[in-house]
Every structure is written in structure tokens, then in C-alpha cells.
Amino acid sequence: MTTSREPTSAEEACFEAGIKFGTLYHQFAGTPISPASADSLAGAMETAIENQPYCETVSVTMDTDALNAEIDASTASYTELTGRFFEVEMTIHYEGTTVETEMKMVDGYPLMAVSTIED
């Protein structure tokens, strides 16, 4: 027997976080990046996602050591942005529920996850 119900505020807040992560990652993946442009790209990513509804804060941290290592191993002066070059923390607030989320590399994969839910 299948039953249905309205989603909870926590479920809606987690959904909103997923939308924002999908937008952030797929909008910016592949962007040309160098250590010199890392901070400005991080700021642009934060600003773009903070424009979305229910988003309170976004923090993008670039791994310039990994960027430098990638560029040093190639003949180009830049590389393309992938999940291994940045981490994200995001706070979503939806109808009284706050969700803290993060994206970080786990076993070579950029894993996006809910850290905490506060009603």
C-alpha cells in the first residue's frame, strides 16, 4: 500500500540544498582556472548561489596547492575546474529549518552531503 504526505520542512530544505549544489557544480565545472583566478572564481560561485531562494551562506574554498600541482605537471598555465580543486559549505534556511551542507573530496569523488539539520 502506497501512502503520500506533504514533505517536511527538513526534506524541503535538503532538496533546496541539492538544487544549489547541482547548479554550483555543473555551472562552473570546466571553467578555466589558475591560482591567480581562484579567489575571484570562488567569489563568483558564492555570489551566484547566494542569489537563489533559501540560501543563507555559501563558502567556496579553492585548493591552490592542488591547482599548482596540476598546472606544474602540464604545459598550460591553467587547468579546468573540477571537484578536486574546491570545497563548499552551504547553509540553507527553509520555513524554520536550517540545513548545513558540504562538498569535499571523498575517495577521489566530490561528495555533496548534509552535515546537520536543525529545526
C-alpha positions in Angstrom: 0.0 0.0 0.0 1.4 3.4 -1.0 0.7 6.4 1.1 1.6 10.0 0.4 2.2 13.0 2.5 3.5 16.6 2.2 7.3 16.9 2.5 8.6 18.1 5.8 10.5 21.4 6.1 13.7 19.4 6.6 13.1 17.4 3.4 12.3 20.6 1.5 15.5 22.3 2.9 17.6 19.3 1.8 16.0 19.4 -1.6 16.9 23.1 -1.9 20.5 22.3 -0.9 20.6 19.6 -3.7 19.4 22.1 -6.3 22.0 24.6 -5.2 24.9 22.0 -5.3 23.8 20.8 -8.7 23.7 24.4 -10.0 27.1 25.3 -8.4 28.9 22.2 -9.7 27.5 21.9 -13.2 27.5 25.6 -13.9 31.2 26.0 -13.1 32.8 22.6 -13.8 35.1 23.0 -16.8 35.8 26.8 -16.2 39.4 27.7 -17.0 41.2 28.3 -13.7 44.6 29.2 -12.4 45.9 30.0 -8.9 45.7 33.7 -9.9 42.0 33.5 -10.8 41.0 31.0 -8.0 39.8 33.6 -5.5 37.7 35.6 -8.0 36.1 32.4 -9.3 35.3 31.3 -5.7 33.7 34.7 -5.1 31.6 34.5 -8.3 30.5 31.0 -7.4 29.4 32.1 -3.9 27.6 35.1 -5.2 25.8 33.2 -7.9 24.5 30.5 -5.5 23.6 33.0 -2.7 21.2 34.6 -5.2 19.0 31.5 -5.0 16.0 31.3 -2.7 16.5 30.0 0.9 20.3 30.2 0.6 21.8 31.9 3.6 25.6 31.4 3.1 27.9 29.8 0.7 31.7 29.4 1.2 33.8 28.1 -1.7 37.5 27.3 -0.8 39.9 26.6 -3.7 42.8 24.2 -3.2 45.5 26.3 -4.7 48.1 23.6 -3.8 46.3 21.1 -6.0 45.9 23.7 -8.8 49.6 24.5 -8.7 50.5 20.8 -8.8 48.1 20.2 -11.8 49.5 23.2 -13.7 53.1 22.3 -12.9 52.6 18.8 -14.4 51.2 20.3 -17.7 52.4 22.6 -20.4 49.5 25.1 -19.9 49.3 28.0 -17.5 45.8 27.0 -16.3 43.6 23.9 -15.9 39.8 23.3 -15.8 37.8 23.4 -12.6 36.8 20.0 -11.3 35.6 19.0 -7.8 39.1 18.0 -6.7 40.1 21.7 -6.7 37.4 23.1 -4.4 35.3 22.5 -1.3 32.0 24.1 -0.5 30.0 24.8 2.7 26.4 26.0 2.4 23.6 26.9 4.8 20.0 26.7 3.6 17.1 28.0 5.7 13.6 26.9 4.8 10.5 27.6 6.9 12.2 27.3 10.3 14.7 24.6 9.3 18.4 25.2 8.8 20.5 22.7 6.9 24.3 22.8 6.9 25.8 21.0 3.9 29.3 20.5 2.4 31.1 19.2 -0.6 34.5 17.7 -0.3 36.6 15.0 -1.9 36.0 11.5 -0.6 37.9 8.7 -2.1 38.6 10.8 -5.2 35.0 11.9 -5.7 33.4 15.3 -4.9 30.8 14.1 -2.4 28.0 16.5 -1.5 26.3 15.8 1.8 24.0 17.1 4.5 26.1 17.8 7.7 23.3 18.8 10.1 19.6 19.6 10.2 18.3 22.0 12.8 14.5 22.6 13.3 
